[in-house]
Amino acid sequence: MKAFEELLKEYGKSAETYVKYKVSVKEDAEDILQETYVQAFNSLSSLKNEESFRPWLISIARNKVNDYYRRKAEVTEVPFDDAVIQYVTVNRPVNTSVSDTMKKLSDEERELLHLYYWEDMSVKDIARELDIPEGTVKSRLHKARKNFEKKYPKEELSMKRLPEKIFDYTITKTDEKPFETKWNELMGWFLVPEEGNSIRWGIYDYPERTLTIQYDMKCKGKAQIHGITGVKVTAVEKEGREKLERKFVAQLTDTHCRYLAESHEEDGVEKVFTFLDGDAFLNNWGFGPDNIGNETNLKCKGMIIREGNVVTCPKDRETMDVVGRYEVTINGKTYDTVCLMDIGVYDENTITEQYIDRNGRTVLWRRFNNNNQRWNFDHFEDIPEEELKENESIIVNGKVCYHWYDCITDYIL
C-alpha cells in the first residue's frame, strides 16, 4: 500500500470538496479536515486495500461533519440550509422549529431530504433507488428545499441566538504588521448594507457582562433618497419586553459606507431624517466630511499611537485609525484582527476599540467613556467615577477613559 501522504495527495481532494460543501464557515471546514486527516492517519492500518481509501476517507469526513452539526445544534439557531442538514444527518430534531417544520412536509419531501443529506446519495442514485427520472428527482428536491424554507420561521432563517452573558475573551497584541482589509460594515451597527444581508448583535454592560439590548437587522431591497440609491435596512431593538424599530437607508460604495436616512416612531409619530436635514441628521448619523461616510479601505495611517493602555492622538480632533494587530480569542476561536480605534468620531465623549478580521467583519467592539456620562438611553444612569475604577481603563492624551460595555454579533457564533 502507498504511504499515507501519497494516498492523501491522490484522493484527499474529494474529502476536501465534501467538507467545504457541507460546512460554509471556512475556519470550521479547515478544522474538520484536519481532524479527518489525523484520524485517517492513525487508523490507516485498519484499511485493507488502497482502492478503498477514497470512500473510507469520505466516511470519516462525513462523521466529523455530523459531529460538528451536533455540537452546533446545541447552542445556535441555524440558517435554513444548515437546519436541513442537521435534521437529516443527525436524524433528530435540531430544535422545536425544525422538528415542527419537518412534520409539515410530505412523506415524499422528507424521504428526498433524508436520502440526499443523510445517505449522501447523488441525484442519479436517488433516481435509481426510487425508480424515477433524474430530472424528476431534481425538481422534487428543489421543491422540498423551498417548501422547508417557506414553512420554517422566517426570524430563524439567518440569525443565531446570542448568549445571555458575553463569552470570556482574550486580546493579545502581536508584533506583526497590521494587514489592510475591506471593512464594509455600517459604522456602529455592524451590518453590511447589501440586499439579503442580516445580522443580530447585542450590548453587554460591564461589570455584569450581561446582555441588555439586542438588535435584529435586515436589508430589504433598494430605496432612493434625494436621487441617491441605497439599501433599505430595518433594525429592531429589544430591551427586555420593549421593542423599538428603526429604519435606515444606507449606501455602500467602493470606498465608503454611509447613512442616507433614518426614521423611528416617537409618541405615535414617525420621524424621518435624511442627509439633507443638517445637524438633526448629521449629529447622529453623519460621518466624514459632508457625510461621505466611513472609509471601507482600512489601513494604518499612524495618526493614533498606542502603547499598552496609553494612547496619544491629535488633540481637539476626531480621529479614527488602525493601531495594531491583535489575536482575539472568543467563543473557542482565535481571530487574526486589526484594532480600529475611534477617538471622538462616534461621539465626542466616546472612545472605541473595534477588532476587525481579514474578512472585514467585527469580532469584538468595546466602548470606553472619558467622563461620567453614559449615553442617552434611559436605562443608563450617571455613575460616580469612584464606582468605575473597578473597570478596565485606557488613557487617551492623559485623560482616563473607563470601560462601559462590549458588543458582539452572530458573526462569531
N, C-alpha and C positions, 0 to 999 in steps of 0.2 A: 504494500500500500504506500502511496505517496506521503511525503511529510505533510503535517498539518498546514504549514504555510503555503505549500503548493496547492493543496485542495481548496484552501480558503481563497487563494488568488483566482482559481478556476471557477469556483461555484459560489463564492461569497456575495457576488453582486445580486443574486436572486434574493438572498435574505435581506440585504440592504434595501432593495426595492420594496419588498413586502413590508418591512417595518416602517419605512418612510411613508408608504401609502396608508398604513393603518394609524400612524401617530403623526399628527400635524406639527407638534411642537418640536423644533429641530433638536434642542438640547436633550429632550426626553428620548427622542428616537435614537440619538447617538449613545445615550446611556444604555438603552435596551440592547443595542447592537453589541456594545462592549460586554454586557452580561451574557449575551448569546455566545459570543466567541469564547469567553472564558469557560463557560460550561461545556461547550463543544470540545475545547482543548482537553479539559480534564476528563471527559467521557469518551474520548476517541477510541480507546481500547475496546469499547463495547460494540463498535461498528464492525460488521462482518466483512464488508467489501466497499471499495471506494465509489462504486456506481450508486450506492445508496446515500452518499454524503449529502447531496443537494436536498432531497426531501427530508432527510434526517435533520439537517441544519435549519430548514424552514420550520419543522415541527418544534424545535427548541425555541426559535424566534416567536412562533405563534403562542407558545405557553408564556413567554416573557411578556408579550403584548397583553395577554389575558390577565396576568398578574398586575400589570400596570393599571389596567382599567378597573380591576377590583379595588386597588388602593385608592385610585382617584374617585371612584364612586362613593366612597365613604365620607368624603369631605367636600365635594363640589356638586353644584348643579351644572349639568353639562349641555353643550350645544347639541343640536339635532343629530348630526352625523355620529358624534361620539355616543349619544344616548342609544341609538340603534345598535351600534357595535357592542356597547356594554351589555345591553339586554340579551342579545343573541349569543355573544361569546361567553358571557358568564352564566347564561341560561337561568337568570333570576332577575327580578326587578331591580333596577338601579335605585329608584325612588318611587314614591307613590304615583307621580305624574307619568313616568314611563310605563309602569305597570298598567295604569288606567288607560293610557293611550293604546298600548298593545291589545288590550281587551276590546277596543273599539274597531280594530281591524278585522277583516275577514280571515277565515281559516287559510285561504289561498295566499293572502298577503303575508300572514305570519310564517307560513311554510317557506315562501320565497326568501324572506329575510333570514330565516334560520339557515337555509341551505347556502345562501350566498355568503353570510358572515361567519356563522358558527362552523359549518362544514367546509368553509373556504372553497366552495365549488365554483368553477367558472360558469359562464353563461352556457357554454357548449355542454358541460357536464350536467347542468340542471336540465337542459333541454332533453338530453338522453334519459335522465332519471325520470322525468315527468312525461316523456314521450310527446313533446310538443315542439314546434319550430323555435329556433334560437331567437328570431325576431319577436315571437310572442313572449318569450322569457324577458327580453329587454324591455318591452313595453309594459309588461305587468310589474316588473321590478321597479321601473321608473314610477309607475302609478302607486306602488306600495310605499316608496320613499316619500312621495309627495303627500299621500294620504296621512302618513305618520306626522309629517311636518305640519299639515293643516290642523290635525287634531291635538298636537302637542301644545301645551300652554305657551302662548307667544312670549310671555315675560321670562320664560326659562330657556328660550332657544339659544341665547348667546351670552347671558350674564351668569356669573358664578357667585356663590354665597360668600360674603366677607366674614372673617372671624369676629367674634364679639370683643376679643382683645387682640391688639396688634401682635404679630409674631415677634419673638426675640430676634434681634439682628445685630450684626457687627459691621463696622465700616473701617476698612484698613487702607491707609494711603500706600501707594506703590511708587517706585522710583521711575516707572516707565513714563514716556512722553504721552500727554493726553491725545487721544485719537480725535479725528474730525468725524462728525456724524450728521445725519439729516434728521432734524427734530421738527416734525410736522404737527405736533400737538397744539391745541388751543392753550394759550397762556393761562395757567391756574386751574384748568378744567380737564386736562389730560386726554381729551378726545381728539382723534384725527378727523377733521371735518371733511369726510368724503362719503358719498352715498353708500348706505348699507352698513356703516360702522356703528358700533355701540360700545359702551363701557359702563362699568359700575365702580364707584370709588367711594372711600369713606374717610372721615376725620376722626382721629384718635387723640383725645385730650391727655395731657400729662399733668401730674404723675400717675393718674389712674390707668392710662393706656387703654381706655375703653372706647368703643365705637359710639359716637354721639350723633353724627349726622351721616346719612348715606345719600348718594346721588346716582340716579339711573339716567343715562344719557343715550340718545339715539339720533342718528341722521335720517331725515325723512324727505328726501327729494330736494329739488332745486328751488331757489327763490331769488328774486331780483329786488334790490333796494337802490332807488335813485339811479337806475340804469346799470348797476353793478351786480353781476350774477354771483351768488354764493350757494351755500347749502343750508337747509332748514335743520335746526337742532332743537330737540326737547330735552329739558333737564328737570327731572322730578326729585325734589329734595324731601327726604324723610327724616324727621326728628321726633322720635317717639311715635305717637299716633298722628302727629301733624304732618301735612303734606303741602308743599308749595311747588307749583310748576312754573318754570321759566322757559321762554322760547328765544332762540337766537337765530340770527343769520350770520354765518361765518364764511370766510373766503381763504382758501389755501392756494398760494402761487408757488412758483419755483424758488422764491427767495424769502417769502414772508407768510405768516398766518395771522389773520386779524378778525375782529368782530365788526360786523356791519350794522347790526341792530340787536336790541334786547327788549323783551316785553315780559311783564308779570302782572298779577292782579293784586290790587290793594283796595280793601273795603268794597269789593264787588265791582270795581272799575279796572279795566285792563289798561295799563300804562305802557306805551310804546316809545322807545327812544332809538334814534338812528345816529349814524356818524355825522349827520349834519346838524344835530341838536346841541352842539357846543359842549360846554362843561357838564351839562346834565348827562351826557353820554361818555365823554372822554375821561372824566374823573374816575369812572368805574371800569370802562371797557376799552379805552383808547391806549394804545402802546406805540411807542416810536413817534418820530416827527410826523405831524399831520395824520396820525393814526395809520401809519404804514404797516404796523403790526410788529410782532416779534420775529427776529431773524430765524430762519429754519436751518441755515448752514452754520452749524456750531463749530467753533474752534477757539483756542486760547489766544486772546489778544494782549494779555499782560497788563490789563487795567486794574485787576484786583490781585493782590498778593496775599497768600495765606500761609502762615507757618503755625502748625498746630491749631490752637483755638484763637490765634491772634490774626486779625485781618486788617489790611490797610488798603485804601482806595481813594480816589479823588473825593474831596470833601464838597458838601453842598451840591452834589450832582448825582442823579440817578444812574446807577451803573449795573450792568449785567455782563458776566464773563465766566468762562471756564477756568477753574482754579487748580485743577489737578486730576489725577487718575486714581480711582479707588476700587477696591473689591468690596462689594456689598453682599453679605450672606444673609438671606432671609427666606423663611419657609423652606429650609432644607436645600436651597440652591445658592450658588455663588455667581454673581454677575460682575463682569468687567464693565466699569462705568466711568464716565467723567462727571465731575461735580460742577454744576452750573449755579453760581451764586448770584442772587438778586439783592442789591442794596438799594432799597427805596423805589424800585420801579413798580412793583406790585402795589405798594402802599408806602407812604413816607416814613412810617414807623416800623416797617417790616423788613426783616432780613430772611431770606430763604436759601436752603440748600436743596438742589434737585439733582438726584443721581440718575443719569440717563445712559442706557446701554447702547451697543453698536447698532441696534435696530431703531434707534431714535425714540425709544419708549422709556417712560419714567418707571423706575424700580422703587424709588422711595423719595418722598418730598417732606422736608422738615421746615417748620416755621419758628423763628425767633422774633421777639419784640425788643425794642430799645427803650421802652418806657413801661409804665404800669398799666397802660390801657390795652385791654384786649380789643377785638374788633366789635362791630356794632350789632351783633346778634344778641337777642335778649338773654339767652342762657349763659352768656359770658359776663361775668361781673368784674369790676375793678378789684385787683388783688394787691395788697401791700407788698412792697419789694421784699420785705423780710420773709414772707411766705414763699417767695420764688427761689430763694437761694439754694433750695434742695435740688432744683432742676439744673440741667446742664446749661452752660453759658458759653458764649463766644464774645470776644472783644473786638469791636469794629471802630477803628480810628480812636481808640482809647475809651470807648463807651461800652458798658456791659450790656449784653443782649441775652435775654432768657428764653429757654426753650418753651414754646407754648403747646404745639401739637404736631402730629405727623399725618401724612396721607399716604394710602396705598390704593392700588387699583386691582381689578381682577386679572390684569395682565400677568401678575406674578403668581396666580393661583394655579 
